[in-house]
Amino acid sequence: MAANSSSTGSKSSNSGGGKQSGPSAEQVVATFQRMRQEQRSMASKAAELEMDINEHSLVVDTLKEVDPSRKCFRLIGGVLVERTVKEVLPALENNKEQISKIIESINSQMQTKGRELTEYRERYNIRLVGEGEGEEKGQSAAPSRDSEGGGSKSGAGVLVS
């Protein structure tokens, strides 16, 4: 244990136990939670942009049915401006296409983040609460031993709530 405390520093001397020269369990959990939060925020942003696309589609469909010379109002940067339908319609369709491209980009970033999360979970053997019972990885004995609430951690992984 003396060799371990020299590599991890004095601030984690009481939580080092059986760890090797890697991050502490708290650091692993914090990093995992941060990565999950990043993925959630990407999903939230994608959902928000999907709603914007739906609104754009509704407006475009409505404007296609009216006279192109009819005046309409558009909110640009918090300012309501008066335009004609033939001026606004192409801009709305262009915005809709740009939003679609952004959503595709966010979805690919979410997939990349999901792969990173999976790799991180496998590297540090992270299990989520309630996940151990139904998991089919051949570790049915390990979750039952760690889930009893005993204070002894055998270094088998990190349990994240």
Solvent accessible surface area in square Angstrom, and as a share of the most:
residue,aa,sasa,rsa
1,M,180,0.81
2,A,86,0.67
3,A,82,0.64
4,N,25,0.13
5,S,46,0.30
6,S,95,0.61
7,S,72,0.47
8,T,42,0.24
9,G,33,0.31
10,S,104,0.67
11,K,174,0.74
12,S,22,0.14
13,S,69,0.45
14,N,143,0.73
15,S,54,0.35
16,G,11,0.10
17,G,46,0.44
18,G,83,0.79
19,K,76,0.32
20,Q,157,0.70
21,S,98,0.63
22,G,40,0.39
23,P,51,0.32
24,S,23,0.15
25,A,26,0.20
26,E,111,0.50
27,Q,88,0.39
28,V,3,0.02
29,V,42,0.24
30,A,60,0.47
31,T,39,0.23
32,F,4,0.02
33,Q,62,0.27
34,R,128,0.47
35,M,18,0.08
36,R,47,0.17
37,Q,99,0.44
38,E,55,0.25
39,Q,53,0.24
40,R,120,0.44
41,S,57,0.37
42,M,37,0.17
43,A,45,0.35
44,S,70,0.45
45,K,92,0.39
46,A,9,0.07
47,A,56,0.43
48,E,82,0.37
49,L,17,0.08
50,E,78,0.35
51,M,119,0.53
52,D,47,0.24
53,I,24,0.12
54,N,96,0.49
55,E,108,0.48
56,H,36,0.16
57,S,28,0.18
58,L,126,0.63
59,V,64,0.37
60,V,7,0.04
61,D,83,0.43
62,T,76,0.44
63,L,23,0.12
64,K,121,0.51
65,E,150,0.67
66,V,39,0.23
67,D,84,0.43
68,P,74,0.47
69,S,75,0.48
70,R,142,0.52
71,K,121,0.51
72,C,19,0.11
73,F,120,0.50
74,R,57,0.21
75,L,121,0.60
76,I,78,0.39
77,G,83,0.80
78,G,65,0.62
79,V,92,0.53
80,L,116,0.58
81,V,35,0.20
82,E,94,0.42
83,R,106,0.39
84,T,36,0.21
85,V,4,0.02
86,K,131,0.56
87,E,94,0.42
88,V,6,0.03
89,L,32,0.16
90,P,78,0.49
91,A,31,0.24
92,L,19,0.10
93,E,59,0.26
94,N,79,0.40
95,N,51,0.26
96,K,61,0.26
97,E,103,0.46
98,Q,84,0.37
99,I,23,0.12
100,S,39,0.25
101,K,121,0.51
102,I,85,0.43
103,I,9,0.05
104,E,117,0.53
105,S,52,0.34
106,I,21,0.11
107,N,60,0.31
108,S,60,0.38
109,Q,94,0.42
110,M,46,0.20
111,Q,115,0.51
112,T,60,0.35
113,K,29,0.12
114,G,19,0.19
115,R,141,0.51
116,E,73,0.33
117,L,14,0.07
118,T,71,0.41
119,E,102,0.46
120,Y,20,0.08
121,R,64,0.23
122,E,115,0.51
123,R,158,0.58
124,Y,58,0.22
125,N,50,0.26
126,I,6,0.03
127,R,20,0.07
128,L,44,0.22
129,V,94,0.54
130,G,58,0.56
131,E,51,0.23
132,G,13,0.13
133,E,146,0.65
134,G,64,0.61
135,E,54,0.24
136,E,170,0.76
137,K,131,0.56
138,G,77,0.74
139,Q,78,0.35
140,S,94,0.61
141,A,77,0.60
142,A,23,0.18
143,P,18,0.11
144,S,64,0.41
145,R,137,0.50
146,D,44,0.23
147,S,75,0.49
148,E,144,0.65
149,G,70,0.67
150,G,56,0.54
151,G,84,0.81
152,S,102,0.66
153,K,149,0.63
154,S,71,0.46
155,G,63,0.60
156,A,31,0.24
157,G,21,0.20
158,V,7,0.04
159,L,84,0.42
160,V,2,0.01
161,S,110,0.71
